[in-house]
Structures are given as C-alpha cells and as structure tokens.
Amino acid sequence: MTDLEMLAAIRTQTLATISAITADPKPSYAIDGQTVRWAEYLAQLQATVDWCDGRLSADEPFEIRSQGLSG
C-alpha cells in the first residue's frame, strides 16, 4: 500500500467514524475518573480529515500558467 493509499484509507475510516458518532450523538460525561468529551473527539476527527485532505491535495498534479510581457 502506498502512502497516498494509506492517507485515503485513513480519511475514509475517519469519515465513517464521524458518520457513526453524528448519527447517534452522545453527551460528554465523566465516570469513575474517566472523562469522555464527544465534541472534542469530533473536532479531532474533523482535523484528521482536513489533514488528510491537505496531504492528498499536495500530491495532486498541478499546472502553473504564466505570461511574459514584451517590453
């Protein structure tokens, strides 16, 4: 598996997790000293997708257009 394939897989898995937790949202809670903060977890997942998007778009081919001026 190439790096790009791994990034795409991470993005796909993260989007699936976001879909699952937003389909049935839960409140943040603390039990026996363990705290679960769903909003922070969702923000972290969204940041992961953004990071993957940035890495994947950085590897896409691009074109630079320029125009010379005669003087």
PyMOL Python script that loads the backbone (N, CA, C, O; Angstrom):
from pymol import cmd

cmd.read_pdbstr("""\
ATOM      1  N   MET A   1       0.843  -1.172   0.000  1.00  0.00           N
ATOM      2  CA  MET A   1       0.000   0.000   0.000  1.00  0.00           C
ATOM      3  C   MET A   1       0.891   1.239   0.000  1.00  0.00           C
ATOM      4  O   MET A   1       1.818   1.345   0.803  1.00  0.00           O
ATOM      5  N   THR A   2       0.607   2.163  -0.895  1.00  0.00           N
ATOM      6  CA  THR A   2       1.400   3.388  -0.975  1.00  0.00           C
ATOM      7  C   THR A   2       0.963   4.376   0.106  1.00  0.00           C
ATOM      8  O   THR A   2      -0.075   4.200   0.744  1.00  0.00           O
ATOM      9  N   ASP A   3       1.768   5.408   0.294  1.00  0.00           N
ATOM     10  CA  ASP A   3       1.424   6.448   1.264  1.00  0.00           C
ATOM     11  C   ASP A   3       0.090   7.106   0.907  1.00  0.00           C
ATOM     12  O   ASP A   3      -0.735   7.358   1.786  1.00  0.00           O
ATOM     13  N   LEU A   4      -0.119   7.384  -0.376  1.00  0.00           N
ATOM     14  CA  LEU A   4      -1.371   8.010  -0.796  1.00  0.00           C
ATOM     15  C   LEU A   4      -2.562   7.102  -0.527  1.00  0.00           C
ATOM     16  O   LEU A   4      -3.624   7.576  -0.121  1.00  0.00           O
ATOM     17  N   GLU A   5      -2.398   5.819  -0.747  1.00  0.00           N
ATOM     18  CA  GLU A   5      -3.475   4.872  -0.464  1.00  0.00           C
ATOM     19  C   GLU A   5      -3.775   4.818   1.036  1.00  0.00           C
ATOM     20  O   GLU A   5      -4.933   4.722   1.441  1.00  0.00           O
ATOM     21  N   MET A   6      -2.715   4.882   1.859  1.00  0.00           N
ATOM     22  CA  MET A   6      -2.913   4.886   3.307  1.00  0.00           C
ATOM     23  C   MET A   6      -3.630   6.157   3.758  1.00  0.00           C
ATOM     24  O   MET A   6      -4.530   6.101   4.596  1.00  0.00           O
ATOM     25  N   LEU A   7      -3.230   7.299   3.204  1.00  0.00           N
ATOM     26  CA  LEU A   7      -3.910   8.555   3.543  1.00  0.00           C
ATOM     27  C   LEU A   7      -5.384   8.502   3.155  1.00  0.00           C
ATOM     28  O   LEU A   7      -6.246   8.934   3.921  1.00  0.00           O
ATOM     29  N   ALA A   8      -5.671   7.979   1.980  1.00  0.00           N
ATOM     30  CA  ALA A   8      -7.057   7.858   1.534  1.00  0.00           C
ATOM     31  C   ALA A   8      -7.835   6.910   2.448  1.00  0.00           C
ATOM     32  O   ALA A   8      -8.999   7.167   2.756  1.00  0.00           O
ATOM     33  N   ALA A   9      -7.205   5.822   2.880  1.00  0.00           N
ATOM     34  CA  ALA A   9      -7.860   4.870   3.782  1.00  0.00           C
ATOM     35  C   ALA A   9      -8.130   5.505   5.143  1.00  0.00           C
ATOM     36  O   ALA A   9      -9.207   5.324   5.710  1.00  0.00           O
ATOM     37  N   ILE A  10      -7.157   6.250   5.669  1.00  0.00           N
ATOM     38  CA  ILE A  10      -7.339   6.948   6.948  1.00  0.00           C
ATOM     39  C   ILE A  10      -8.501   7.933   6.841  1.00  0.00           C
ATOM     40  O   ILE A  10      -9.333   8.026   7.744  1.00  0.00           O
ATOM     41  N   ARG A  11      -8.548   8.662   5.736  1.00  0.00           N
ATOM     42  CA  ARG A  11      -9.623   9.633   5.519  1.00  0.00           C
ATOM     43  C   ARG A  11     -10.980   8.928   5.474  1.00  0.00           C
ATOM     44  O   ARG A  11     -11.936   9.375   6.108  1.00  0.00           O
ATOM     45  N   THR A  12     -11.059   7.843   4.734  1.00  0.00           N
ATOM     46  CA  THR A  12     -12.310   7.093   4.611  1.00  0.00           C
ATOM     47  C   THR A  12     -12.761   6.543   5.971  1.00  0.00           C
ATOM     48  O   THR A  12     -13.936   6.640   6.325  1.00  0.00           O
ATOM     49  N   GLN A  13     -11.830   5.973   6.720  1.00  0.00           N
ATOM     50  CA  GLN A  13     -12.162   5.418   8.039  1.00  0.00           C
ATOM     51  C   GLN A  13     -12.610   6.515   9.001  1.00  0.00           C
ATOM     52  O   GLN A  13     -13.548   6.325   9.776  1.00  0.00           O
ATOM     53  N   THR A  14     -11.942   7.650   8.949  1.00  0.00           N
ATOM     54  CA  THR A  14     -12.285   8.760   9.831  1.00  0.00           C
ATOM     55  C   THR A  14     -13.665   9.316   9.490  1.00  0.00           C
ATOM     56  O   THR A  14     -14.453   9.620  10.386  1.00  0.00           O
ATOM     57  N   LEU A  15     -13.960   9.450   8.192  1.00  0.00           N
ATOM     58  CA  LEU A  15     -15.288   9.908   7.791  1.00  0.00           C
ATOM     59  C   LEU A  15     -16.369   8.930   8.239  1.00  0.00           C
ATOM     60  O   LEU A  15     -17.457   9.350   8.634  1.00  0.00           O
ATOM     61  N   ALA A  16     -16.083   7.638   8.183  1.00  0.00           N
ATOM     62  CA  ALA A  16     -17.045   6.634   8.646  1.00  0.00           C
ATOM     63  C   ALA A  16     -17.292   6.775  10.146  1.00  0.00           C
ATOM     64  O   ALA A  16     -18.426   6.645  10.606  1.00  0.00           O
ATOM     65  N   THR A  17     -16.240   7.038  10.899  1.00  0.00           N
ATOM     66  CA  THR A  17     -16.381   7.236  12.348  1.00  0.00           C
ATOM     67  C   THR A  17     -17.200   8.491  12.630  1.00  0.00           C
ATOM     68  O   THR A  17     -18.070   8.481  13.501  1.00  0.00           O
ATOM     69  N   ILE A  18     -16.925   9.577  11.896  1.00  0.00           N
ATOM     70  CA  ILE A  18     -17.704  10.808  12.056  1.00  0.00           C
ATOM     71  C   ILE A  18     -19.173  10.542  11.761  1.00  0.00           C
ATOM     72  O   ILE A  18     -20.049  10.994  12.499  1.00  0.00           O
ATOM     73  N   SER A  19     -19.441   9.822  10.704  1.00  0.00           N
ATOM     74  CA  SER A  19     -20.819   9.490  10.340  1.00  0.00           C
ATOM     75  C   SER A  19     -21.509   8.709  11.452  1.00  0.00           C
ATOM     76  O   SER A  19     -22.665   8.974  11.782  1.00  0.00           O
ATOM     77  N   ALA A  20     -20.802   7.755  12.022  1.00  0.00           N
ATOM     78  CA  ALA A  20     -21.389   6.920  13.074  1.00  0.00           C
ATOM     79  C   ALA A  20     -21.689   7.721  14.340  1.00  0.00           C
ATOM     80  O   ALA A  20     -22.756   7.565  14.933  1.00  0.00           O
ATOM     81  N   ILE A  21     -20.762   8.569  14.755  1.00  0.00           N
ATOM     82  CA  ILE A  21     -20.986   9.277  16.019  1.00  0.00           C
ATOM     83  C   ILE A  21     -21.958  10.444  15.862  1.00  0.00           C
ATOM     84  O   ILE A  21     -22.586  10.851  16.840  1.00  0.00           O
ATOM     85  N   THR A  22     -22.094  10.984  14.667  1.00  0.00           N
ATOM     86  CA  THR A  22     -23.064  12.071  14.481  1.00  0.00           C
ATOM     87  C   THR A  22     -24.460  11.533  14.191  1.00  0.00           C
ATOM     88  O   THR A  22     -25.439  12.264  14.343  1.00  0.00           O
ATOM     89  N   ALA A  23     -24.575  10.288  13.782  1.00  0.00           N
ATOM     90  CA  ALA A  23     -25.887   9.677  13.558  1.00  0.00           C
ATOM     91  C   ALA A  23     -26.613   9.448  14.887  1.00  0.00           C
ATOM     92  O   ALA A  23     -27.842   9.476  14.942  1.00  0.00           O
ATOM     93  N   ASP A  24     -25.850   9.224  15.945  1.00  0.00           N
ATOM     94  CA  ASP A  24     -26.413   8.997  17.275  1.00  0.00           C
ATOM     95  C   ASP A  24     -25.574   9.760  18.298  1.00  0.00           C
ATOM     96  O   ASP A  24     -24.812   9.158  19.054  1.00  0.00           O
ATOM     97  N   PRO A  25     -25.717  11.096  18.318  1.00  0.00           N
ATOM     98  CA  PRO A  25     -24.856  11.909  19.194  1.00  0.00           C
ATOM     99  C   PRO A  25     -25.047  11.564  20.674  1.00  0.00           C
ATOM    100  O   PRO A  25     -26.141  11.218  21.119  1.00  0.00           O
ATOM    101  N   LYS A  26     -23.958  11.671  21.405  1.00  0.00           N
ATOM    102  CA  LYS A  26     -23.967  11.393  22.831  1.00  0.00           C
ATOM    103  C   LYS A  26     -23.421  12.601  23.586  1.00  0.00           C
ATOM    104  O   LYS A  26     -22.601  13.349  23.051  1.00  0.00           O
ATOM    105  N   PRO A  27     -23.864  12.793  24.809  1.00  0.00           N
ATOM    106  CA  PRO A  27     -23.324  13.894  25.612  1.00  0.00           C
ATOM    107  C   PRO A  27     -21.947  13.526  26.178  1.00  0.00           C
ATOM    108  O   PRO A  27     -21.615  12.348  26.309  1.00  0.00           O
ATOM    109  N   SER A  28     -21.171  14.526  26.504  1.00  0.00           N
ATOM    110  CA  SER A  28     -19.905  14.276  27.199  1.00  0.00           C
ATOM    111  C   SER A  28     -20.237  13.841  28.624  1.00  0.00           C
ATOM    112  O   SER A  28     -21.270  14.224  29.174  1.00  0.00           O
ATOM    113  N   TYR A  29     -19.345  13.034  29.220  1.00  0.00           N
ATOM    114  CA  TYR A  29     -19.608  12.549  30.564  1.00  0.00           C
ATOM    115  C   TYR A  29     -18.311  12.166  31.260  1.00  0.00           C
ATOM    116  O   TYR A  29     -17.263  12.028  30.628  1.00  0.00           O
ATOM    117  N   ALA A  30     -18.402  11.999  32.567  1.00  0.00           N
ATOM    118  CA  ALA A  30     -17.275  11.538  33.380  1.00  0.00           C
ATOM    119  C   ALA A  30     -17.788  10.454  34.319  1.00  0.00           C
ATOM    120  O   ALA A  30     -18.789  10.641  35.011  1.00  0.00           O
ATOM    121  N   ILE A  31     -17.095   9.324  34.334  1.00  0.00           N
ATOM    122  CA  ILE A  31     -17.455   8.210  35.215  1.00  0.00           C
ATOM    123  C   ILE A  31     -16.170   7.633  35.799  1.00  0.00           C
ATOM    124  O   ILE A  31     -15.236   7.297  35.071  1.00  0.00           O
ATOM    125  N   ASP A  32     -16.141   7.528  37.095  1.00  0.00           N
ATOM    126  CA  ASP A  32     -15.005   6.922  37.808  1.00  0.00           C
ATOM    127  C   ASP A  32     -13.664   7.494  37.363  1.00  0.00           C
ATOM    128  O   ASP A  32     -12.704   6.751  37.161  1.00  0.00           O
ATOM    129  N   GLY A  33     -13.602   8.791  37.212  1.00  0.00           N
ATOM    130  CA  GLY A  33     -12.350   9.450  36.850  1.00  0.00           C
ATOM    131  C   GLY A  33     -12.027   9.433  35.370  1.00  0.00           C
ATOM    132  O   GLY A  33     -11.016  10.003  34.958  1.00  0.00           O
ATOM    133  N   GLN A  34     -12.857   8.795  34.561  1.00  0.00           N
ATOM    134  CA  GLN A  34     -12.637   8.780  33.114  1.00  0.00           C
ATOM    135  C   GLN A  34     -13.620   9.750  32.468  1.00  0.00           C
ATOM    136  O   GLN A  34     -14.826   9.677  32.699  1.00  0.00           O
ATOM    137  N   THR A  35     -13.087  10.657  31.659  1.00  0.00           N
ATOM    138  CA  THR A  35     -13.917  11.660  31.006  1.00  0.00           C
ATOM    139  C   THR A  35     -13.958  11.389  29.513  1.00  0.00           C
ATOM    140  O   THR A  35     -12.930  11.125  28.889  1.00  0.00           O
ATOM    141  N   VAL A  36     -15.148  11.457  28.951  1.00  0.00           N
ATOM    142  CA  VAL A  36     -15.341  11.297  27.513  1.00  0.00           C
ATOM    143  C   VAL A  36     -15.961  12.597  27.003  1.00  0.00           C
ATOM    144  O   VAL A  36     -17.055  12.977  27.420  1.00  0.00           O
ATOM    145  N   ARG A  37     -15.257  13.271  26.104  1.00  0.00           N
ATOM    146  CA  ARG A  37     -15.724  14.539  25.546  1.00  0.00           C
ATOM    147  C   ARG A  37     -15.981  14.344  24.053  1.00  0.00           C
ATOM    148  O   ARG A  37     -15.056  14.395  23.243  1.00  0.00           O
ATOM    149  N   TRP A  38     -17.239  14.122  23.702  1.00  0.00           N
ATOM    150  CA  TRP A  38     -17.595  13.808  22.324  1.00  0.00           C
ATOM    151  C   TRP A  38     -17.327  14.975  21.382  1.00  0.00           C
ATOM    152  O   TRP A  38     -16.884  14.755  20.255  1.00  0.00           O
ATOM    153  N   ALA A  39     -17.579  16.201  21.806  1.00  0.00           N
ATOM    154  CA  ALA A  39     -17.360  17.358  20.938  1.00  0.00           C
ATOM    155  C   ALA A  39     -15.880  17.489  20.584  1.00  0.00           C
ATOM    156  O   ALA A  39     -15.536  17.786  19.440  1.00  0.00           O
ATOM    157  N   GLU A  40     -15.010  17.268  21.564  1.00  0.00           N
ATOM    158  CA  GLU A  40     -13.573  17.338  21.308  1.00  0.00           C
ATOM    159  C   GLU A  40     -13.128  16.195  20.397  1.00  0.00           C
ATOM    160  O   GLU A  40     -12.283  16.380  19.522  1.00  0.00           O
ATOM    161  N   TYR A  41     -13.699  15.026  20.608  1.00  0.00           N
ATOM    162  CA  TYR A  41     -13.371  13.877  19.767  1.00  0.00           C
ATOM    163  C   TYR A  41     -13.782  14.139  18.325  1.00  0.00           C
ATOM    164  O   TYR A  41     -13.028  13.847  17.397  1.00  0.00           O
ATOM    165  N   LEU A  42     -14.987  14.694  18.137  1.00  0.00           N
ATOM    166  CA  LEU A  42     -15.455  15.036  16.795  1.00  0.00           C
ATOM    167  C   LEU A  42     -14.542  16.070  16.150  1.00  0.00           C
ATOM    168  O   LEU A  42     -14.212  15.946  14.971  1.00  0.00           O
ATOM    169  N   ALA A  43     -14.131  17.079  16.896  1.00  0.00           N
ATOM    170  CA  ALA A  43     -13.220  18.107  16.361  1.00  0.00           C
ATOM    171  C   ALA A  43     -11.889  17.483  15.954  1.00  0.00           C
ATOM    172  O   ALA A  43     -11.314  17.859  14.932  1.00  0.00           O
ATOM    173  N   GLN A  44     -11.402  16.541  16.738  1.00  0.00           N
ATOM    174  CA  GLN A  44     -10.145  15.864  16.409  1.00  0.00           C
ATOM    175  C   GLN A  44     -10.293  15.042  15.129  1.00  0.00           C
ATOM    176  O   GLN A  44      -9.390  15.023  14.292  1.00  0.00           O
ATOM    177  N   LEU A  45     -11.428  14.366  14.979  1.00  0.00           N
ATOM    178  CA  LEU A  45     -11.670  13.598  13.760  1.00  0.00           C
ATOM    179  C   LEU A  45     -11.750  14.515  12.543  1.00  0.00           C
ATOM    180  O   LEU A  45     -11.200  14.202  11.487  1.00  0.00           O
ATOM    181  N   GLN A  46     -12.433  15.643  12.690  1.00  0.00           N
ATOM    182  CA  GLN A  46     -12.538  16.597  11.589  1.00  0.00           C
ATOM    183  C   GLN A  46     -11.160  17.154  11.217  1.00  0.00           C
ATOM    184  O   GLN A  46     -10.877  17.365  10.038  1.00  0.00           O
ATOM    185  N   ALA A  47     -10.313  17.391  12.205  1.00  0.00           N
ATOM    186  CA  ALA A  47      -8.952  17.863  11.939  1.00  0.00           C
ATOM    187  C   ALA A  47      -8.149  16.794  11.193  1.00  0.00           C
ATOM    188  O   ALA A  47      -7.326  17.118  10.337  1.00  0.00           O
ATOM    189  N   THR A  48      -8.387  15.536  11.516  1.00  0.00           N
ATOM    190  CA  THR A  48      -7.706  14.441  10.816  1.00  0.00           C
ATOM    191  C   THR A  48      -8.108  14.412   9.346  1.00  0.00           C
ATOM    192  O   THR A  48      -7.259  14.233   8.473  1.00  0.00           O
ATOM    193  N   VAL A  49      -9.410  14.587   9.067  1.00  0.00           N
ATOM    194  CA  VAL A  49      -9.874  14.622   7.675  1.00  0.00           C
ATOM    195  C   VAL A  49      -9.251  15.807   6.947  1.00  0.00           C
ATOM    196  O   VAL A  49      -8.797  15.665   5.812  1.00  0.00           O
ATOM    197  N   ASP A  50      -9.226  16.979   7.590  1.00  0.00           N
ATOM    198  CA  ASP A  50      -8.612  18.159   6.980  1.00  0.00           C
ATOM    199  C   ASP A  50      -7.129  17.917   6.681  1.00  0.00           C
ATOM    200  O   ASP A  50      -6.637  18.308   5.622  1.00  0.00           O
ATOM    201  N   TRP A  51      -6.423  17.276   7.610  1.00  0.00           N
ATOM    202  CA  TRP A  51      -5.006  16.976   7.418  1.00  0.00           C
ATOM    203  C   TRP A  51      -4.828  16.040   6.227  1.00  0.00           C
ATOM    204  O   TRP A  51      -3.958  16.253   5.383  1.00  0.00           O
ATOM    205  N   CYS A  52      -5.658  15.003   6.168  1.00  0.00           N
ATOM    206  CA  CYS A  52      -5.578  14.070   5.037  1.00  0.00           C
ATOM    207  C   CYS A  52      -5.864  14.786   3.727  1.00  0.00           C
ATOM    208  O   CYS A  52      -5.166  14.572   2.736  1.00  0.00           O
ATOM    209  N   ASP A  53      -6.895  15.641   3.715  1.00  0.00           N
ATOM    210  CA  ASP A  53      -7.218  16.404   2.508  1.00  0.00           C
ATOM    211  C   ASP A  53      -6.023  17.245   2.053  1.00  0.00           C
ATOM    212  O   ASP A  53      -5.712  17.299   0.864  1.00  0.00           O
ATOM    213  N   GLY A  54      -5.368  17.890   2.995  1.00  0.00           N
ATOM    214  CA  GLY A  54      -4.207  18.706   2.662  1.00  0.00           C
ATOM    215  C   GLY A  54      -3.068  17.886   2.086  1.00  0.00           C
ATOM    216  O   GLY A  54      -2.443  18.285   1.103  1.00  0.00           O
ATOM    217  N   ARG A  55      -2.797  16.742   2.695  1.00  0.00           N
ATOM    218  CA  ARG A  55      -1.720  15.880   2.213  1.00  0.00           C
ATOM    219  C   ARG A  55      -2.045  15.305   0.836  1.00  0.00           C
ATOM    220  O   ARG A  55      -1.179  15.232  -0.035  1.00  0.00           O
ATOM    221  N   LEU A  56      -3.302  14.900   0.649  1.00  0.00           N
ATOM    222  CA  LEU A  56      -3.704  14.321  -0.637  1.00  0.00           C
ATOM    223  C   LEU A  56      -3.694  15.375  -1.742  1.00  0.00           C
ATOM    224  O   LEU A  56      -3.274  15.088  -2.863  1.00  0.00           O
ATOM    225  N   SER A  57      -4.149  16.586  -1.442  1.00  0.00           N
ATOM    226  CA  SER A  57      -4.163  17.624  -2.480  1.00  0.00           C
ATOM    227  C   SER A  57      -2.758  18.116  -2.797  1.00  0.00           C
ATOM    228  O   SER A  57      -2.504  18.584  -3.907  1.00  0.00           O
ATOM    229  N   ALA A  58      -1.847  18.018  -1.840  1.00  0.00           N
ATOM    230  CA  ALA A  58      -0.463  18.433  -2.089  1.00  0.00           C
ATOM    231  C   ALA A  58       0.219  17.504  -3.081  1.00  0.00           C
ATOM    232  O   ALA A  58       1.185  17.890  -3.738  1.00  0.00           O
ATOM    233  N   ASP A  59      -0.281  16.287  -3.187  1.00  0.00           N
ATOM    234  CA  ASP A  59       0.327  15.314  -4.087  1.00  0.00           C
ATOM    235  C   ASP A  59      -0.327  15.278  -5.462  1.00  0.00           C
ATOM    236  O   ASP A  59       0.123  14.555  -6.351  1.00  0.00           O
ATOM    237  N   GLU A  60      -1.396  16.065  -5.637  1.00  0.00           N
ATOM    238  CA  GLU A  60      -2.055  16.091  -6.937  1.00  0.00           C
ATOM    239  C   GLU A  60      -1.216  16.891  -7.927  1.00  0.00           C
ATOM    240  O   GLU A  60      -0.544  17.848  -7.543  1.00  0.00           O
ATOM    241  N   PRO A  61      -1.254  16.507  -9.181  1.00  0.00           N
ATOM    242  CA  PRO A  61      -0.533  17.286 -10.184  1.00  0.00           C
ATOM    243  C   PRO A  61      -1.124  18.695 -10.278  1.00  0.00           C
ATOM    244  O   PRO A  61      -2.321  18.894 -10.066  1.00  0.00           O
ATOM    245  N   PHE A  62      -0.289  19.639 -10.590  1.00  0.00           N
ATOM    246  CA  PHE A  62      -0.769  20.995 -10.731  1.00  0.00           C
ATOM    247  C   PHE A  62      -0.123  21.648 -11.934  1.00  0.00           C
ATOM    248  O   PHE A  62       0.867  21.151 -12.471  1.00  0.00           O
ATOM    249  N   GLU A  63      -0.682  22.747 -12.346  1.00  0.00           N
ATOM    250  CA  GLU A  63      -0.201  23.457 -13.521  1.00  0.00           C
ATOM    251  C   GLU A  63      -0.015  24.925 -13.142  1.00  0.00           C
ATOM    252  O   GLU A  63      -0.869  25.528 -12.492  1.00  0.00           O
ATOM    253  N   ILE A  64       1.104  25.479 -13.557  1.00  0.00           N
ATOM    254  CA  ILE A  64       1.352  26.898 -13.336  1.00  0.00           C
ATOM    255  C   ILE A  64       1.308  27.589 -14.680  1.00  0.00           C
ATOM    256  O   ILE A  64       2.010  27.204 -15.615  1.00  0.00           O
ATOM    257  N   ARG A  65       0.483  28.608 -14.768  1.00  0.00           N
ATOM    258  CA  ARG A  65       0.404  29.373 -16.001  1.00  0.00           C
ATOM    259  C   ARG A  65       1.058  30.719 -15.777  1.00  0.00           C
ATOM    260  O   ARG A  65       0.850  31.362 -14.748  1.00  0.00           O
ATOM    261  N   SER A  66       1.834  31.129 -16.730  1.00  0.00           N
ATOM    262  CA  SER A  66       2.460  32.450 -16.637  1.00  0.00           C
ATOM    263  C   SER A  66       2.427  33.107 -18.004  1.00  0.00           C
ATOM    264  O   SER A  66       2.267  32.452 -19.034  1.00  0.00           O
ATOM    265  N   GLN A  67       2.581  34.388 -17.979  1.00  0.00           N
ATOM    266  CA  GLN A  67       2.562  35.143 -19.230  1.00  0.00           C
ATOM    267  C   GLN A  67       3.696  36.149 -19.185  1.00  0.00           C
ATOM    268  O   GLN A  67       3.836  36.914 -18.231  1.00  0.00           O
ATOM    269  N   GLY A  68       4.497  36.130 -20.232  1.00  0.00           N
ATOM    270  CA  GLY A  68       5.587  37.078 -20.309  1.00  0.00           C
ATOM    271  C   GLY A  68       5.119  38.379 -20.961  1.00  0.00           C
ATOM    272  O   GLY A  68       4.225  38.387 -21.807  1.00  0.00           O
ATOM    273  N   LEU A  69       5.741  39.461 -20.547  1.00  0.00           N
ATOM    274  CA  LEU A  69       5.415  40.770 -21.110  1.00  0.00           C
ATOM    275  C   LEU A  69       6.589  41.235 -21.967  1.00  0.00           C
ATOM    276  O   LEU A  69       7.745  41.173 -21.549  1.00  0.00           O
ATOM    277  N   SER A  70       6.273  41.700 -23.167  1.00  0.00           N
ATOM    278  CA  SER A  70       7.346  42.225 -24.008  1.00  0.00           C
ATOM    279  C   SER A  70       7.520  43.698 -23.704  1.00  0.00           C
ATOM    280  O   SER A  70       6.552  44.437 -23.526  1.00  0.00           O
ATOM    281  N   GLY A  71       8.735  44.092 -23.650  1.00  0.00           N
ATOM    282  CA  GLY A  71       8.958  45.465 -23.228  1.00  0.00           C
ATOM    283  C   GLY A  71       9.650  46.223 -24.199  1.00  0.00           C
ATOM    284  O   GLY A  71       9.913  47.406 -23.987  1.00  0.00           O
TER     285      GLY A  71
END
""", "prot")
cmd.dss("prot")
cmd.show_as("cartoon", "prot")
cmd.util.cbc("prot")
cmd.orient("prot")
